[in-house]
């Protein structure tokens, strides 16, 4: 973002915000917190500008200008050093980048189990959404948490681990979904747009290559390079046990789980989808074994 192109009023607001933001973060630390002698004669709590500059390895004048919100050249390395000195968490670091006019770096790809842990409160929301479908996917479209309604309505079973893969390979889902071809083009466009957000993540390329090999339909659409994004829409399915079900869906990003999204489905107005769902979900699940 080129800050110099902002209107004067917007530049003034940005200057005030970065000034107050950095001052507030300096004030919450003491010299002892960062291994420096406390000295004496401090009129205000917290670290001084000079101390932050020394610890971050930047010039005192440069740091002062940054805190004043002046239009100076900044680099990611310097912002990271300041964030480290002031002990920023991930959200504070991202905020500093944006105030300084830089795009925050993308979170690194991770395949660890902790990356896919969903807070218990969110799990309760997903389960409490019953009898309506709800689920969480990660950045690679892996199904992380799926409630019973989503499993029943969309035909997800133990073999379904990724909603992109299931869209093209789950025969029940393909048969049930109205206007499947339109949905296929839309979902491939959204996946390509997601891949562009993480250019250093090889998993997107691997998954696309696997899908091209497994699904001629996917391969044909992928070769056309569609790109799209949709946070909400309509989905209509014919479910053998319930008849036609029509949903409005909403996609919500999860700030505490970078790259993860929550998808919530609500019965479309002026349909009997709600009553059909309740009847469908009233049937007990078969017991394993």
C-alpha atoms as an extended CHARMM CRD file, in Angstrom:
* protein
*
       289  EXT
         1         1  UNK       CA              0.0000000000        0.0000000000        0.0000000000  PROA      1               0.0000000000
         2         2  UNK       CA              1.3860000000        3.4020000000       -1.0280000000  PROA      2               0.0000000000
         3         3  UNK       CA              0.6100000000        5.6070000000        1.9620000000  PROA      3               0.0000000000
         4         4  UNK       CA              1.5470000000        8.7630000000        0.0490000000  PROA      4               0.0000000000
         5         5  UNK       CA             -1.4830000000        8.2100000000       -2.2000000000  PROA      5               0.0000000000
         6         6  UNK       CA             -3.8990000000        8.3150000000        0.7310000000  PROA      6               0.0000000000
         7         7  UNK       CA             -5.9920000000       11.4750000000        1.2470000000  PROA      7               0.0000000000
         8         8  UNK       CA             -4.5160000000       13.9170000000        3.7660000000  PROA      8               0.0000000000
         9         9  UNK       CA             -7.2000000000       13.1580000000        6.3640000000  PROA      9               0.0000000000
        10        10  UNK       CA             -6.5280000000        9.4030000000        6.0840000000  PROA      10              0.0000000000
        11        11  UNK       CA             -2.7770000000        9.9680000000        6.4810000000  PROA      11              0.0000000000
        12        12  UNK       CA             -3.4220000000       12.0140000000        9.6120000000  PROA      12              0.0000000000
        13        13  UNK       CA             -5.6050000000        9.2810000000       11.1040000000  PROA      13              0.0000000000
        14        14  UNK       CA             -2.9390000000        6.6840000000       10.2950000000  PROA      14              0.0000000000
        15        15  UNK       CA             -0.2220000000        8.8240000000       11.9190000000  PROA      15              0.0000000000
        16        16  UNK       CA             -2.2810000000        9.2120000000       15.0790000000  PROA      16              0.0000000000
        17        17  UNK       CA             -3.0580000000        5.4830000000       15.1850000000  PROA      17              0.0000000000
        18        18  UNK       CA              0.5380000000        4.2910000000       14.7940000000  PROA      18              0.0000000000
        19        19  UNK       CA              1.7080000000        6.8550000000       17.3440000000  PROA      19              0.0000000000
        20        20  UNK       CA             -0.7920000000        5.7790000000       19.9830000000  PROA      20              0.0000000000
        21        21  UNK       CA             -0.3560000000        2.0950000000       19.1700000000  PROA      21              0.0000000000
        22        22  UNK       CA              3.4370000000        2.0640000000       19.6040000000  PROA      22              0.0000000000
        23        23  UNK       CA              3.3010000000        4.3100000000       22.6720000000  PROA      23              0.0000000000
        24        24  UNK       CA              0.7940000000        2.0110000000       24.3490000000  PROA      24              0.0000000000
        25        25  UNK       CA              2.9540000000       -1.0290000000       23.6490000000  PROA      25              0.0000000000
        26        26  UNK       CA              6.0980000000        0.6930000000       24.9460000000  PROA      26              0.0000000000
        27        27  UNK       CA              4.2980000000        1.6610000000       28.1420000000  PROA      27              0.0000000000
        28        28  UNK       CA              3.4200000000       -1.9110000000       29.0810000000  PROA      28              0.0000000000
        29        29  UNK       CA              7.0870000000       -3.0120000000       29.2420000000  PROA      29              0.0000000000
        30        30  UNK       CA              9.7730000000       -2.0880000000       31.7430000000  PROA      30              0.0000000000
        31        31  UNK       CA             13.5500000000       -2.0710000000       31.2000000000  PROA      31              0.0000000000
        32        32  UNK       CA             13.7410000000       -5.1140000000       33.4660000000  PROA      32              0.0000000000
        33        33  UNK       CA             11.3740000000       -6.9700000000       31.1240000000  PROA      33              0.0000000000
        34        34  UNK       CA             13.9170000000       -6.6890000000       28.3130000000  PROA      34              0.0000000000
        35        35  UNK       CA             17.0470000000       -7.1660000000       30.4100000000  PROA      35              0.0000000000
        36        36  UNK       CA             18.0740000000       -3.5000000000       30.6960000000  PROA      36              0.0000000000
        37        37  UNK       CA             18.9300000000       -1.5290000000       33.8550000000  PROA      37              0.0000000000
        38        38  UNK       CA             16.0230000000        0.5690000000       35.0290000000  PROA      38              0.0000000000
        39        39  UNK       CA             18.0040000000        3.7340000000       35.6910000000  PROA      39              0.0000000000
        40        40  UNK       CA             16.1780000000        6.6650000000       37.2200000000  PROA      40              0.0000000000
        41        41  UNK       CA             14.3080000000        9.8180000000       36.5000000000  PROA      41              0.0000000000
        42        42  UNK       CA             11.5070000000        8.2160000000       34.4800000000  PROA      42              0.0000000000
        43        43  UNK       CA              8.4990000000       10.4850000000       34.2980000000  PROA      43              0.0000000000
        44        44  UNK       CA              6.3560000000        7.9600000000       32.4190000000  PROA      44              0.0000000000
        45        45  UNK       CA              6.1240000000        4.1630000000       32.6640000000  PROA      45              0.0000000000
        46        46  UNK       CA              7.5050000000        1.8070000000       30.0980000000  PROA      46              0.0000000000
        47        47  UNK       CA             10.3870000000        1.7650000000       27.6610000000  PROA      47              0.0000000000
        48        48  UNK       CA             11.7740000000        4.9100000000       26.0910000000  PROA      48              0.0000000000
        49        49  UNK       CA             11.9840000000        5.3530000000       22.3430000000  PROA      49              0.0000000000
        50        50  UNK       CA             15.7700000000        5.2270000000       22.5500000000  PROA      50              0.0000000000
        51        51  UNK       CA             15.6570000000        1.8540000000       24.2890000000  PROA      51              0.0000000000
        52        52  UNK       CA             13.3160000000        0.3550000000       21.6970000000  PROA      52              0.0000000000
        53        53  UNK       CA             15.5430000000        1.6400000000       18.9080000000  PROA      53              0.0000000000
        54        54  UNK       CA             18.7020000000        0.1570000000       20.4660000000  PROA      54              0.0000000000
        55        55  UNK       CA             17.0920000000       -3.2190000000       21.1040000000  PROA      55              0.0000000000
        56        56  UNK       CA             15.6400000000       -3.3360000000       17.5770000000  PROA      56              0.0000000000
        57        57  UNK       CA             18.9230000000       -2.2790000000       15.9690000000  PROA      57              0.0000000000
        58        58  UNK       CA             17.5460000000        0.8480000000       14.2760000000  PROA      58              0.0000000000
        59        59  UNK       CA             18.3960000000        4.5140000000       14.5360000000  PROA      59              0.0000000000
        60        60  UNK       CA             16.7190000000        6.5450000000       17.2530000000  PROA      60              0.0000000000
        61        61  UNK       CA             15.6450000000        9.2120000000       14.7730000000  PROA      61              0.0000000000
        62        62  UNK       CA             14.2270000000        6.6020000000       12.4010000000  PROA      62              0.0000000000
        63        63  UNK       CA             12.2030000000        4.9280000000       15.1530000000  PROA      63              0.0000000000
        64        64  UNK       CA             10.9550000000        8.3380000000       16.3290000000  PROA      64              0.0000000000
        65        65  UNK       CA              9.8030000000        9.1360000000       12.8080000000  PROA      65              0.0000000000
        66        66  UNK       CA              8.0530000000        5.7500000000       12.5850000000  PROA      66              0.0000000000
        67        67  UNK       CA              6.2460000000        6.3660000000       15.8480000000  PROA      67              0.0000000000
        68        68  UNK       CA              5.2520000000        9.8090000000       14.6290000000  PROA      68              0.0000000000
        69        69  UNK       CA              3.7310000000        8.2340000000       11.5350000000  PROA      69              0.0000000000
        70        70  UNK       CA              5.9880000000       10.0020000000        9.0730000000  PROA      70              0.0000000000
        71        71  UNK       CA              6.1920000000        8.7770000000        5.4860000000  PROA      71              0.0000000000
        72        72  UNK       CA              9.4600000000        6.8390000000        5.6960000000  PROA      72              0.0000000000
        73        73  UNK       CA             10.6850000000        3.6690000000        4.0380000000  PROA      73              0.0000000000
        74        74  UNK       CA             10.1640000000        0.5970000000        6.1930000000  PROA      74              0.0000000000
        75        75  UNK       CA             11.0860000000       -3.0380000000        5.7040000000  PROA      75              0.0000000000
        76        76  UNK       CA              9.5990000000       -6.2670000000        6.9820000000  PROA      76              0.0000000000
        77        77  UNK       CA             12.8370000000       -7.1200000000        8.8140000000  PROA      77              0.0000000000
        78        78  UNK       CA             12.7610000000       -3.8650000000       10.7790000000  PROA      78              0.0000000000
        79        79  UNK       CA              9.0760000000       -4.2050000000       11.6430000000  PROA      79              0.0000000000
        80        80  UNK       CA              9.7100000000       -7.7580000000       12.8200000000  PROA      80              0.0000000000
        81        81  UNK       CA             12.5560000000       -6.5150000000       15.0290000000  PROA      81              0.0000000000
        82        82  UNK       CA             10.3080000000       -3.8750000000       16.6050000000  PROA      82              0.0000000000
        83        83  UNK       CA              7.5090000000       -6.4020000000       17.0650000000  PROA      83              0.0000000000
        84        84  UNK       CA              9.9560000000       -8.7580000000       18.7580000000  PROA      84              0.0000000000
        85        85  UNK       CA             11.2570000000       -6.0710000000       21.1330000000  PROA      85              0.0000000000
        86        86  UNK       CA              7.7380000000       -4.9610000000       22.0600000000  PROA      86              0.0000000000
        87        87  UNK       CA              6.6100000000       -8.5930000000       22.3910000000  PROA      87              0.0000000000
        88        88  UNK       CA              3.7660000000       -8.3760000000       19.9110000000  PROA      88              0.0000000000
        89        89  UNK       CA              1.4650000000      -11.3010000000       19.3950000000  PROA      89              0.0000000000
        90        90  UNK       CA              0.4210000000      -12.3070000000       15.8670000000  PROA      90              0.0000000000
        91        91  UNK       CA             -2.5040000000       -9.8820000000       15.7060000000  PROA      91              0.0000000000
        92        92  UNK       CA             -0.4140000000       -6.9390000000       16.9420000000  PROA      92              0.0000000000
        93        93  UNK       CA              2.3410000000       -7.7340000000       14.4380000000  PROA      93              0.0000000000
        94        94  UNK       CA             -0.1650000000       -7.7990000000       11.5900000000  PROA      94              0.0000000000
        95        95  UNK       CA             -1.6170000000       -4.4840000000       12.7820000000  PROA      95              0.0000000000
        96        96  UNK       CA              1.8500000000       -2.8810000000       12.7860000000  PROA      96              0.0000000000
        97        97  UNK       CA              2.4570000000       -4.0420000000        9.2100000000  PROA      97              0.0000000000
        98        98  UNK       CA             -0.8190000000       -2.5380000000        8.0500000000  PROA      98              0.0000000000
        99        99  UNK       CA             -0.2310000000        0.7620000000        9.8150000000  PROA      99              0.0000000000
       100       100  UNK       CA              3.2360000000        0.9550000000        8.2570000000  PROA      100             0.0000000000
       101       101  UNK       CA              1.8050000000        0.3680000000        4.7860000000  PROA      101             0.0000000000
       102       102  UNK       CA              3.0610000000       -3.1830000000        4.2240000000  PROA      102             0.0000000000
       103       103  UNK       CA              1.1320000000       -6.3630000000        3.5440000000  PROA      103             0.0000000000
       104       104  UNK       CA              1.4150000000       -8.7080000000        6.5340000000  PROA      104             0.0000000000
       105       105  UNK       CA              3.3150000000      -11.9110000000        5.7220000000  PROA      105             0.0000000000
       106       106  UNK       CA              1.2190000000      -15.0190000000        5.2790000000  PROA      106             0.0000000000
       107       107  UNK       CA              1.3110000000      -17.5390000000        8.0980000000  PROA      107             0.0000000000
       108       108  UNK       CA              3.5790000000      -20.4750000000        7.1630000000  PROA      108             0.0000000000
       109       109  UNK       CA              1.9880000000      -23.6800000000        6.0000000000  PROA      109             0.0000000000
       110       110  UNK       CA              1.6430000000      -26.2720000000        8.7100000000  PROA      110             0.0000000000
       111       111  UNK       CA              0.5210000000      -29.8430000000        8.7390000000  PROA      111             0.0000000000
       112       112  UNK       CA              0.9010000000      -30.3360000000       12.4750000000  PROA      112             0.0000000000
       113       113  UNK       CA             -1.9810000000      -31.6100000000       14.5620000000  PROA      113             0.0000000000
       114       114  UNK       CA             -2.0940000000      -28.3770000000       16.5680000000  PROA      114             0.0000000000
       115       115  UNK       CA             -2.7610000000      -26.4240000000       13.3510000000  PROA      115             0.0000000000
       116       116  UNK       CA             -6.0830000000      -28.2130000000       13.0320000000  PROA      116             0.0000000000
       117       117  UNK       CA             -7.2140000000      -28.0430000000       16.6520000000  PROA      117             0.0000000000
       118       118  UNK       CA            -10.5890000000      -26.3260000000       16.9140000000  PROA      118             0.0000000000
       119       119  UNK       CA            -11.4780000000      -24.5930000000       20.2070000000  PROA      119             0.0000000000
       120       120  UNK       CA            -14.1130000000      -26.3840000000       22.2440000000  PROA      120             0.0000000000
       121       121  UNK       CA            -16.3760000000      -23.3210000000       22.1110000000  PROA      121             0.0000000000
       122       122  UNK       CA            -16.4000000000      -23.4210000000       18.3220000000  PROA      122             0.0000000000
       123       123  UNK       CA            -17.1270000000      -27.1430000000       18.3800000000  PROA      123             0.0000000000
       124       124  UNK       CA            -20.1590000000      -26.3980000000       20.5430000000  PROA      124             0.0000000000
       125       125  UNK       CA            -21.3440000000      -23.8320000000       17.9940000000  PROA      125             0.0000000000
       126       126  UNK       CA            -21.0330000000      -26.4140000000       15.1990000000  PROA      126             0.0000000000
       127       127  UNK       CA            -22.8750000000      -29.0830000000       17.1650000000  PROA      127             0.0000000000
       128       128  UNK       CA            -25.4470000000      -26.5520000000       18.3430000000  PROA      128             0.0000000000
       129       129  UNK       CA            -26.1930000000      -25.5990000000       14.7280000000  PROA      129             0.0000000000
       130       130  UNK       CA            -28.1110000000      -28.8900000000       14.3680000000  PROA      130             0.0000000000
       131       131  UNK       CA            -30.3290000000      -29.8190000000       12.6570000000  PROA      131             0.0000000000
       132       132  UNK       CA            -28.6670000000      -27.4770000000       10.1490000000  PROA      132             0.0000000000
       133       133  UNK       CA            -25.3570000000      -28.4520000000        8.5040000000  PROA      133             0.0000000000
       134       134  UNK       CA            -22.1010000000      -26.8420000000        9.6300000000  PROA      134             0.0000000000
       135       135  UNK       CA            -18.4380000000      -27.6720000000        9.2220000000  PROA      135             0.0000000000
       136       136  UNK       CA            -14.9260000000      -26.2170000000        9.3270000000  PROA      136             0.0000000000
       137       137  UNK       CA            -12.3290000000      -26.5370000000        6.5730000000  PROA      137             0.0000000000
       138       138  UNK       CA             -8.6610000000      -25.5850000000        6.6760000000  PROA      138             0.0000000000
       139       139  UNK       CA             -6.7230000000      -23.6530000000        4.0420000000  PROA      139             0.0000000000
       140       140  UNK       CA             -6.3410000000      -26.7900000000        1.9160000000  PROA      140             0.0000000000
       141       141  UNK       CA            -10.0910000000      -27.4990000000        2.1440000000  PROA      141             0.0000000000
       142       142  UNK       CA             -9.6040000000      -30.4550000000        4.4850000000  PROA      142             0.0000000000
       143       143  UNK       CA            -12.6830000000      -31.1950000000        6.5810000000  PROA      143             0.0000000000
       144       144  UNK       CA            -11.6370000000      -30.4400000000       10.1490000000  PROA      144             0.0000000000
       145       145  UNK       CA            -14.9390000000      -30.5950000000       12.0680000000  PROA      145             0.0000000000
       146       146  UNK       CA            -18.2450000000      -31.7690000000       10.5550000000  PROA      146             0.0000000000
       147       147  UNK       CA            -21.5650000000      -31.9440000000       12.3780000000  PROA      147             0.0000000000
       148       148  UNK       CA            -24.0210000000      -34.7740000000       11.9000000000  PROA      148             0.0000000000
       149       149  UNK       CA            -26.3450000000      -32.7780000000        9.6260000000  PROA      149             0.0000000000
       150       150  UNK       CA            -23.5140000000      -32.0710000000        7.1740000000  PROA      150             0.0000000000
       151       151  UNK       CA            -22.5600000000      -35.7460000000        7.1160000000  PROA      151             0.0000000000
       152       152  UNK       CA            -26.1320000000      -36.8300000000        6.4400000000  PROA      152             0.0000000000
       153       153  UNK       CA            -27.0870000000      -34.1190000000        3.9240000000  PROA      153             0.0000000000
       154       154  UNK       CA            -23.8600000000      -34.0720000000        1.8960000000  PROA      154             0.0000000000
       155       155  UNK       CA            -23.1190000000      -37.7690000000        2.2070000000  PROA      155             0.0000000000
       156       156  UNK       CA            -19.7970000000      -37.3090000000        3.9940000000  PROA      156             0.0000000000
       157       157  UNK       CA            -18.5230000000      -40.5360000000        5.5160000000  PROA      157             0.0000000000
       158       158  UNK       CA            -15.2300000000      -41.7930000000        6.9300000000  PROA      158             0.0000000000
       159       159  UNK       CA            -13.6670000000      -41.7190000000        3.4700000000  PROA      159             0.0000000000
       160       160  UNK       CA            -14.3800000000      -38.0110000000        2.9510000000  PROA      160             0.0000000000
       161       161  UNK       CA            -11.4940000000      -35.9110000000        4.2420000000  PROA      161             0.0000000000
       162       162  UNK       CA            -11.4730000000      -32.9390000000        1.8570000000  PROA      162             0.0000000000
       163       163  UNK       CA            -14.5420000000      -31.1380000000        0.5140000000  PROA      163             0.0000000000
       164       164  UNK       CA            -12.8770000000      -30.3100000000       -2.8360000000  PROA      164             0.0000000000
       165       165  UNK       CA            -12.0110000000      -33.9660000000       -3.3740000000  PROA      165             0.0000000000
       166       166  UNK       CA            -15.4780000000      -35.0730000000       -2.2720000000  PROA      166             0.0000000000
       167       167  UNK       CA            -17.1690000000      -32.5960000000       -4.6010000000  PROA      167             0.0000000000
       168       168  UNK       CA            -15.6000000000      -34.3110000000       -7.6060000000  PROA      168             0.0000000000
       169       169  UNK       CA            -15.3280000000      -37.9180000000       -6.3940000000  PROA      169             0.0000000000
       170       170  UNK       CA            -18.2950000000      -38.4970000000       -4.0530000000  PROA      170             0.0000000000
       171       171  UNK       CA            -20.9240000000      -40.0070000000       -6.3740000000  PROA      171             0.0000000000
       172       172  UNK       CA            -23.8030000000      -39.3210000000       -3.9760000000  PROA      172             0.0000000000
       173       173  UNK       CA            -22.9070000000      -35.6410000000       -3.6740000000  PROA      173             0.0000000000
       174       174  UNK       CA            -22.6190000000      -35.2560000000       -7.4420000000  PROA      174             0.0000000000
       175       175  UNK       CA            -25.9700000000      -36.9240000000       -8.0470000000  PROA      175             0.0000000000
       176       176  UNK       CA            -27.7580000000      -34.9450000000       -5.3540000000  PROA      176             0.0000000000
       177       177  UNK       CA            -26.5050000000      -31.4230000000       -6.0860000000  PROA      177             0.0000000000
       178       178  UNK       CA            -28.5610000000      -29.3140000000       -8.4770000000  PROA      178             0.0000000000
       179       179  UNK       CA            -26.5700000000      -27.4980000000      -11.2130000000  PROA      179             0.0000000000
       180       180  UNK       CA            -23.4760000000      -29.5040000000      -10.3970000000  PROA      180             0.0000000000
       181       181  UNK       CA            -21.5350000000      -28.1410000000      -13.3780000000  PROA      181             0.0000000000
       182       182  UNK       CA            -22.0260000000      -24.5380000000      -12.2590000000  PROA      182             0.0000000000
       183       183  UNK       CA            -21.0040000000      -25.4910000000       -8.7370000000  PROA      183             0.0000000000
       184       184  UNK       CA            -17.9110000000      -27.2650000000      -10.0460000000  PROA      184             0.0000000000
       185       185  UNK       CA            -16.6990000000      -24.2020000000      -11.9190000000  PROA      185             0.0000000000
       186       186  UNK       CA            -17.3310000000      -21.9980000000       -8.8680000000  PROA      186             0.0000000000
       187       187  UNK       CA            -15.5240000000      -24.2880000000       -6.4470000000  PROA      187             0.0000000000
       188       188  UNK       CA            -12.4650000000      -24.6530000000       -8.7250000000  PROA      188             0.0000000000
       189       189  UNK       CA            -12.3440000000      -20.8550000000       -9.0670000000  PROA      189             0.0000000000
       190       190  UNK       CA            -12.3850000000      -20.4110000000       -5.2980000000  PROA      190             0.0000000000
       191       191  UNK       CA             -9.6750000000      -23.0360000000       -4.8350000000  PROA      191             0.0000000000
       192       192  UNK       CA             -7.4350000000      -21.3310000000       -7.4060000000  PROA      192             0.0000000000
       193       193  UNK       CA             -7.9650000000      -17.9820000000       -5.6680000000  PROA      193             0.0000000000
       194       194  UNK       CA             -7.0120000000      -19.5740000000       -2.3420000000  PROA      194             0.0000000000
       195       195  UNK       CA             -3.8700000000      -21.0750000000       -3.8820000000  PROA      195             0.0000000000
       196       196  UNK       CA             -2.7920000000      -17.6150000000       -5.0320000000  PROA      196             0.0000000000
       197       197  UNK       CA             -2.9520000000      -16.3540000000       -1.4440000000  PROA      197             0.0000000000
       198       198  UNK       CA             -0.2840000000      -18.8780000000       -0.4130000000  PROA      198             0.0000000000
       199       199  UNK       CA              2.2600000000      -18.9000000000       -3.2690000000  PROA      199             0.0000000000
       200       200  UNK       CA              4.9060000000      -20.5870000000       -1.1100000000  PROA      200             0.0000000000
       201       201  UNK       CA              2.6460000000      -23.4580000000       -0.0410000000  PROA      201             0.0000000000
       202       202  UNK       CA              3.3090000000      -26.5110000000       -2.2710000000  PROA      202             0.0000000000
       203       203  UNK       CA              0.2880000000      -28.4090000000       -0.9460000000  PROA      203             0.0000000000
       204       204  UNK       CA             -2.0580000000      -26.5230000000       -3.2860000000  PROA      204             0.0000000000
       205       205  UNK       CA             -0.0830000000      -27.6140000000       -6.3380000000  PROA      205             0.0000000000
       206       206  UNK       CA              0.0960000000      -31.1980000000       -5.1310000000  PROA      206             0.0000000000
       207       207  UNK       CA             -3.6340000000      -31.3150000000       -4.4680000000  PROA      207             0.0000000000
       208       208  UNK       CA             -4.4600000000      -29.7800000000       -7.8640000000  PROA      208             0.0000000000
       209       209  UNK       CA             -2.2130000000      -32.2950000000       -9.6250000000  PROA      209             0.0000000000
       210       210  UNK       CA             -3.8300000000      -35.1920000000       -7.7750000000  PROA      210             0.0000000000
       211       211  UNK       CA             -7.2860000000      -33.9100000000       -8.6450000000  PROA      211             0.0000000000
       212       212  UNK       CA             -6.3940000000      -33.5000000000      -12.3270000000  PROA      212             0.0000000000
       213       213  UNK       CA             -5.2940000000      -37.1310000000      -12.3580000000  PROA      213             0.0000000000
       214       214  UNK       CA             -8.3550000000      -38.3630000000      -10.4870000000  PROA      214             0.0000000000
       215       215  UNK       CA            -11.0990000000      -36.2730000000      -12.1100000000  PROA      215             0.0000000000
       216       216  UNK       CA            -11.3060000000      -35.3460000000      -15.8100000000  PROA      216             0.0000000000
       217       217  UNK       CA            -14.0230000000      -32.8420000000      -14.8790000000  PROA      217             0.0000000000
       218       218  UNK       CA            -11.6900000000      -31.0600000000      -12.4760000000  PROA      218             0.0000000000
       219       219  UNK       CA             -8.8070000000      -31.1910000000      -14.9720000000  PROA      219             0.0000000000
       220       220  UNK       CA            -10.9060000000      -29.5850000000      -17.6880000000  PROA      220             0.0000000000
       221       221  UNK       CA            -12.0930000000      -26.7340000000      -15.4780000000  PROA      221             0.0000000000
       222       222  UNK       CA             -8.6540000000      -26.2180000000      -13.9080000000  PROA      222             0.0000000000
       223       223  UNK       CA             -7.1260000000      -25.7760000000      -17.3740000000  PROA      223             0.0000000000
       224       224  UNK       CA             -9.5110000000      -22.8890000000      -18.0340000000  PROA      224             0.0000000000
       225       225  UNK       CA             -8.0960000000      -20.9230000000      -15.0520000000  PROA      225             0.0000000000
       226       226  UNK       CA            -11.3580000000      -19.7270000000      -13.4960000000  PROA      226             0.0000000000
       227       227  UNK       CA            -10.9600000000      -17.4910000000      -10.4560000000  PROA      227             0.0000000000
       228       228  UNK       CA            -13.7100000000      -16.5260000000       -8.0590000000  PROA      228             0.0000000000
       229       229  UNK       CA            -14.7470000000      -15.9330000000       -4.5050000000  PROA      229             0.0000000000
       230       230  UNK       CA            -18.0800000000      -16.3020000000       -2.7570000000  PROA      230             0.0000000000
       231       231  UNK       CA            -18.8100000000      -15.8420000000        0.9350000000  PROA      231             0.0000000000
       232       232  UNK       CA            -22.4610000000      -16.8210000000        0.5780000000  PROA      232             0.0000000000
       233       233  UNK       CA            -24.8430000000      -18.4380000000       -1.8590000000  PROA      233             0.0000000000
       234       234  UNK       CA            -27.5880000000      -20.9970000000       -2.4490000000  PROA      234             0.0000000000
       235       235  UNK       CA            -27.2150000000      -24.7870000000       -2.5960000000  PROA      235             0.0000000000
       236       236  UNK       CA            -30.0230000000      -27.1770000000       -3.5300000000  PROA      236             0.0000000000
       237       237  UNK       CA            -29.7960000000      -30.9580000000       -3.1690000000  PROA      237             0.0000000000
       238       238  UNK       CA            -32.0530000000      -33.9720000000       -3.6090000000  PROA      238             0.0000000000
       239       239  UNK       CA            -31.4860000000      -36.1960000000       -0.5870000000  PROA      239             0.0000000000
       240       240  UNK       CA            -33.0790000000      -39.6450000000       -0.9760000000  PROA      240             0.0000000000
       241       241  UNK       CA            -34.1970000000      -39.8270000000        2.6530000000  PROA      241             0.0000000000
       242       242  UNK       CA            -35.6450000000      -36.2790000000        2.7440000000  PROA      242             0.0000000000
       243       243  UNK       CA            -36.4230000000      -35.0280000000       -0.7580000000  PROA      243             0.0000000000
       244       244  UNK       CA            -35.3150000000      -31.6290000000       -2.0080000000  PROA      244             0.0000000000
       245       245  UNK       CA            -33.4000000000      -29.4310000000        0.4610000000  PROA      245             0.0000000000
       246       246  UNK       CA            -32.5350000000      -25.8130000000       -0.2980000000  PROA      246             0.0000000000
       247       247  UNK       CA            -29.9580000000      -23.9070000000        1.7590000000  PROA      247             0.0000000000
       248       248  UNK       CA            -28.4630000000      -20.4760000000        2.0600000000  PROA      248             0.0000000000
       249       249  UNK       CA            -24.8240000000      -20.8370000000        3.0730000000  PROA      249             0.0000000000
       250       250  UNK       CA            -22.4040000000      -18.4000000000        4.6570000000  PROA      250             0.0000000000
       251       251  UNK       CA            -18.6220000000      -18.7180000000        4.8710000000  PROA      251             0.0000000000
       252       252  UNK       CA            -16.8740000000      -17.0970000000        7.8310000000  PROA      252             0.0000000000
       253       253  UNK       CA            -13.0900000000      -16.7900000000        8.2980000000  PROA      253             0.0000000000
       254       254  UNK       CA            -11.7540000000      -17.8620000000       11.6910000000  PROA      254             0.0000000000
       255       255  UNK       CA             -9.1970000000      -15.3490000000       12.9280000000  PROA      255             0.0000000000
       256       256  UNK       CA             -7.8810000000      -17.6910000000       15.6260000000  PROA      256             0.0000000000
       257       257  UNK       CA             -7.2640000000      -20.4200000000       13.0280000000  PROA      257             0.0000000000
       258       258  UNK       CA             -5.5560000000      -18.7200000000       10.0550000000  PROA      258             0.0000000000
       259       259  UNK       CA             -6.7690000000      -20.1270000000        6.7560000000  PROA      259             0.0000000000
       260       260  UNK       CA             -9.6760000000      -21.9730000000        8.3610000000  PROA      260             0.0000000000
       261       261  UNK       CA            -13.3030000000      -21.1950000000        7.5160000000  PROA      261             0.0000000000
       262       262  UNK       CA            -16.6320000000      -22.0040000000        9.1010000000  PROA      262             0.0000000000
       263       263  UNK       CA            -19.4700000000      -22.8630000000        6.7240000000  PROA      263             0.0000000000
       264       264  UNK       CA            -23.0140000000      -22.5210000000        8.0450000000  PROA      264             0.0000000000
       265       265  UNK       CA            -26.1100000000      -23.6860000000        6.1720000000  PROA      265             0.0000000000
       266       266  UNK       CA            -29.5910000000      -22.2910000000        6.8300000000  PROA      266             0.0000000000
       267       267  UNK       CA            -32.8650000000      -23.5190000000        5.2710000000  PROA      267             0.0000000000
       268       268  UNK       CA            -33.8110000000      -21.2420000000        2.3950000000  PROA      268             0.0000000000
       269       269  UNK       CA            -36.9060000000      -19.0700000000        3.0070000000  PROA      269             0.0000000000
       270       270  UNK       CA            -40.2470000000      -20.1660000000        1.6340000000  PROA      270             0.0000000000
       271       271  UNK       CA            -39.2210000000      -23.8340000000        1.5400000000  PROA      271             0.0000000000
       272       272  UNK       CA            -40.0110000000      -26.7720000000        3.7970000000  PROA      272             0.0000000000
       273       273  UNK       CA            -36.3100000000      -27.5650000000        4.1630000000  PROA      273             0.0000000000
       274       274  UNK       CA            -36.3940000000      -26.8790000000        7.9110000000  PROA      274             0.0000000000
       275       275  UNK       CA            -39.1010000000      -29.4330000000        8.6550000000  PROA      275             0.0000000000
       276       276  UNK       CA            -37.5340000000      -31.9660000000        6.2990000000  PROA      276             0.0000000000
       277       277  UNK       CA            -34.1880000000      -31.5350000000        8.0850000000  PROA      277             0.0000000000
       278       278  UNK       CA            -35.7500000000      -32.0710000000       11.4990000000  PROA      278             0.0000000000
       279       279  UNK       CA            -37.4220000000      -35.2680000000       10.3010000000  PROA      279             0.0000000000
       280       280  UNK       CA            -34.2030000000      -36.4710000000        8.6890000000  PROA      280             0.0000000000
       281       281  UNK       CA            -32.1190000000      -35.8300000000       11.7890000000  PROA      281             0.0000000000
       282       282  UNK       CA            -34.7120000000      -37.3330000000       14.1330000000  PROA      282             0.0000000000
       283       283  UNK       CA            -33.7110000000      -40.7800000000       12.9030000000  PROA      283             0.0000000000
       284       284  UNK       CA            -31.0100000000      -42.1040000000       15.3210000000  PROA      284             0.0000000000
       285       285  UNK       CA            -27.5890000000      -42.7480000000       13.8680000000  PROA      285             0.0000000000
       286       286  UNK       CA            -26.7940000000      -46.4440000000       13.4620000000  PROA      286             0.0000000000
       287       287  UNK       CA            -24.5400000000      -47.7390000000       16.2030000000  PROA      287             0.0000000000
       288       288  UNK       CA            -21.0910000000      -48.9170000000       15.1730000000  PROA      288             0.0000000000
       289       289  UNK       CA            -20.2570000000      -52.5600000000       15.6670000000  PROA      289             0.0000000000
